[in-house]
Amino acid sequence: MNQGFETLAIHAGQEADPHTGAVVPPIYAVSTYKQDGVGGLRAGYEYSRSANPTRTALEEALAAVEGGARGLAFASGLAAEDTLLRTVCKPGDHVVIPDDAYGGTYRLFSRVLREWGVSFDPVPLGDLDAVRAAVRPDTKAIWVETPTNPLLNVADIAALADVAHDGGAVLVVDNTFASPYLQQPLSLGADVAVHSTTKYVGGHSDVVGGALVTRSADLGERLAYHQNAMGAVAGPFDAWLTLRGLKTLGVRMDRHCDNAERVVDLLLSHPKVVQVLYPGLPEHPGHEIAAKQMRRFGGMVSFRVEGGEEAAVEICNRAKLFTLGESLGGVESLIEHPGRMTHASAAGSPLEVPADLVRLSVGIETVDDLLADLSEALG
Ligand SMILES: Cc1ncc(COP(=O)(O)O)c(C=O)c1O
């Protein structure tokens, strides 16, 4: 029987400990494992860079909730991205990237991989003809983020999977903003789902981590080889915290969405707000696609304000319950100015963000308190 999302999040890869019956996988704070004679590994464990039982539990749970063949857990989202890109690309290859994405992902392409010999072209992913035209014989991947950070643009995963596969490339979807509860890219044809598990999967702003989940076991195996060979693995305590967060992802996401919808209503009616960016709005250009491929529309809300950059920064500074800080996806609400904070590394690039933009990660506090704080900050 196919189990539901919450059942998988709580049980997949997390059978009670065979020795003690502990219902939660223990933190295996260990680097190496006793062998029963040379090469006689117990349950396959040899050295914790290669595999560690706490990390295995997280990796199996992530694979289950994304509906993938293989899950791999990394030290950060960017470590996962780097490992993926240096597995599917070699120097001389090319990647199509979005013209709106997390600034650190753009920095990885523009400052690290370019020097390593991988070229890239930013393309508006909503324009399928433009994406098709950007695919070259040496294109190894189309990189998708949907919804995007910070403009909440939406890309059609199923259509882009066809474009990628027609061109002999893999389709990679950074699923951080939606989380596997709201969107399952592999079921729509993507080859790899990428996560900064630092965000909704971890959910409590207490751990940095990343993940890759593949549709095919084959690609999973190649990535696992590189994960071990390159070494950017999640440590056991980080894996354990992430796994604890994952168990409540479904209930948290529903509350994030409930609260975000109320915040959107408030912003829409506020005279100082020029534009609200949220895929749940019928006027959002990606609304129909989002409605098709997402369960709900998420907890991230961006908006543009009258008065330009200074006004946007002021709002960020005035908020109290919305904590001024980078990152997102935790139970507590955060506010930030992408131009000066998370996306400063995209300044002057095709991925530069508007200066009058404010980004909210709407948490799961009592919604009336959030609305009061935001009204106060907006002035
Ligand atoms: C959409 C997205 N992808 C990837 C990352 C990178 O993840 P990490 O900070 O865990 O390295 C982030 C971080 O903010 C992100 O927002």
The ligand as a Gaussian input file, in Angstrom:
#p B3LYP/6-31G(d) Opt

LIG

0 1
 C       16.349000      28.310000      -2.857000
 C       17.659000      28.051000      -2.165000
 N       18.485000      27.104000      -2.646000
 C       19.669000      26.839000      -2.059000
 C       20.107000      27.538000      -0.958000
 C       21.448000      27.235000      -0.359000
 O       21.325000      26.463000       0.786000
 P       22.310000      26.516000       2.043000
 O       22.225000      27.908000       2.618000
 O       21.775000      25.453000       2.962000
 O       23.684000      26.218000       1.533000
 C       19.275000      28.530000      -0.410000
 C       19.713000      29.292000       0.773000
 O       19.117000      30.302000       1.123000
 C       18.024000      28.790000      -1.037000
 O       17.184000      29.737000      -0.579000

